[in-house]
Amino acid sequence: MSGNDGHGTSVPPSDSVASGAGLHPPRRPQLTTLSEGDGTLLDWETGTADFTFGLHHRVVNGTDVLAFWGELDAWADQELTPRVTALLDRTGRQVVADLRRVTFLDAGGLRLLVRIRQQVAAGEGTLWLVPGSSRNWRVLRITRLDRTFTIPAGPPCTSGRSGAGRGSR
């Protein structure tokens, strides 16, 4: 059960305990997020725990960069799809999906990438996919999605300099 502690702060979900006046959540610290370094591991507000995957968004020269990390699987698809959808509704039409820090990619992760591609294309934008590791390249080749995504010939420029890069399909 999650709820409000009466002071406008969320209380982490937990099992309710019985008391003389009925069911009450146990008293806990007013913790709304659990963070490590610069990443949030657990968010009580949304009920998500992103321990094996994550997403960092930044804008470089007017291009939205979605830098994924960790394991892109069915759980990542389920947790990240609403966030990515909301983000892409507010962002520009030029998007890079950077998979260089992705350690595992399966059908769930591919489904997430295809959804991103469809949303960007529906807004008449362009999505570039940076596969990174040879494992990610292999998954894209086996599924023939390497033919569907625009994949740059080299790594993305993150130095902040402007200029057009070469790419291939």
C-alpha positions in Angstrom: 0.0 0.0 0.0 1.4 3.4 -0.8 -0.1 6.6 0.4 0.4 10.0 1.9 1.7 10.4 5.4 -0.4 13.6 5.9 2.5 15.9 5.3 2.4 15.8 1.5 5.2 13.2 1.2 4.7 9.8 -0.2 5.2 6.8 1.9 6.9 3.7 0.4 4.6 0.8 -0.5 4.3 -1.8 2.3 1.9 -4.2 3.9 -0.5 -2.6 6.2 -0.5 -3.6 9.9 -3.6 -3.8 12.1 -3.8 -1.5 15.1 -6.6 -0.6 17.6 -8.1 1.9 15.2 -7.9 -0.2 12.0 -5.4 -0.6 9.3 -2.5 1.8 9.2 0.8 1.8 7.3 3.8 1.2 9.4 5.9 4.4 10.1 8.9 4.7 7.8 11.3 7.4 7.0 10.0 9.9 4.4 12.0 8.4 1.7 10.8 9.0 -1.9 13.8 7.8 -3.9 16.8 5.7 -3.4 19.8 6.9 -5.4 23.3 5.7 -6.1 25.8 8.1 -7.7 23.9 10.1 -10.3 21.2 7.4 -10.9 17.9 6.7 -9.1 17.6 3.0 -8.2 14.2 3.0 -6.7 11.4 5.5 -6.9 8.6 5.0 -4.4 6.4 7.6 -6.3 6.2 5.5 -9.4 6.8 2.1 -7.9 9.7 1.3 -10.1 13.1 -0.2 -9.3 15.6 0.3 -12.1 18.4 -1.9 -10.8 19.5 -3.6 -14.1 18.9 -0.9 -16.7 18.6 2.8 -17.1 18.2 5.8 -19.4 20.0 9.1 -19.5 18.6 11.9 -21.7 20.6 14.8 -22.9 20.5 17.3 -25.8 23.6 17.7 -28.1 23.4 20.3 -30.9 19.6 20.1 -30.9 19.6 16.3 -31.1 18.0 14.3 -28.3 20.3 11.5 -27.1 18.7 8.6 -25.3 21.7 6.8 -23.7 20.6 3.4 -22.4 22.6 1.3 -20.0 22.4 -2.2 -18.6 20.0 -4.9 -19.6 17.3 -4.0 -22.2 14.8 -6.8 -21.8 11.0 -7.2 -21.2 11.3 -5.5 -17.8 13.1 -2.5 -19.3 10.5 -2.3 -22.1 7.7 -2.3 -19.5 9.3 0.3 -17.3 10.9 2.6 -19.9 8.2 2.7 -22.6 5.9 5.2 -20.8 8.9 7.4 -19.8 10.4 7.4 -23.3 7.0 8.0 -24.9 6.4 11.0 -22.7 9.9 12.3 -23.3 9.6 12.0 -27.1 6.2 13.8 -27.0 8.1 16.9 -25.7 11.3 16.7 -27.7 12.6 17.4 -31.1 12.5 15.3 -34.2 16.2 14.3 -34.2 16.9 11.4 -31.8 19.9 9.1 -31.2 19.4 5.9 -29.3 22.8 5.1 -27.8 23.3 1.5 -26.8 27.0 1.6 -26.1 26.5 0.9 -22.4 23.8 -1.8 -23.0 25.1 -5.2 -21.7 22.2 -7.4 -22.7 19.6 -7.0 -25.5 16.7 -9.3 -26.2 13.2 -9.2 -27.8 11.9 -6.9 -25.0 14.7 -4.4 -25.6 14.2 -4.7 -29.4 10.5 -4.0 -28.9 11.4 -0.8 -27.0 13.7 0.3 -29.8 11.1 -0.4 -32.5 8.5 1.6 -30.5 10.9 4.5 -30.3 11.5 4.3 -34.0 7.8 4.2 -34.8 7.1 7.2 -32.5 10.0 9.3 -34.0 8.9 8.4 -37.6 5.3 9.3 -36.8 6.5 12.8 -35.9 8.4 12.9 -39.2 11.7 12.7 -37.3 14.9 10.7 -37.7 16.2 8.1 -35.3 19.9 7.0 -35.3 20.8 3.9 -33.5 24.3 3.4 -32.1 24.6 -0.3 -31.3 27.9 -0.2 -29.5 29.0 -3.7 -28.7 29.4 -6.7 -31.1 26.7 -8.5 -29.1 24.2 -5.7 -29.9 25.2 -5.7 -33.5 24.8 -9.5 -33.7 21.2 -9.3 -32.3 20.3 -6.5 -34.8 21.8 -8.6 -37.7 20.1 -11.8 -36.7 16.7 -10.1 -36.4 17.4 -8.1 -39.6 16.7 -4.9 -37.7 20.0 -3.6 -38.8 18.2 -2.9 -42.1 15.4 -1.0 -40.4 17.4 1.5 -38.3 19.6 4.2 -39.4 23.0 3.3 -38.0 25.9 5.9 -38.2 29.2 4.8 -39.7 31.0 5.9 -36.6 30.3 6.8 -33.0 28.2 9.9 -32.3 29.9 13.2 -31.8 29.3 14.4 -28.2 31.8 17.2 -28.1 29.2 19.8 -28.8 30.6 20.8 -32.2 28.1 21.2 -35.0 28.4 19.4 -38.3 26.8 16.7 -40.3 28.0 13.1 -39.8 28.0 10.3 -42.3 25.6 7.5 -41.8 24.4 4.3 -43.5 21.3 2.1 -43.4 
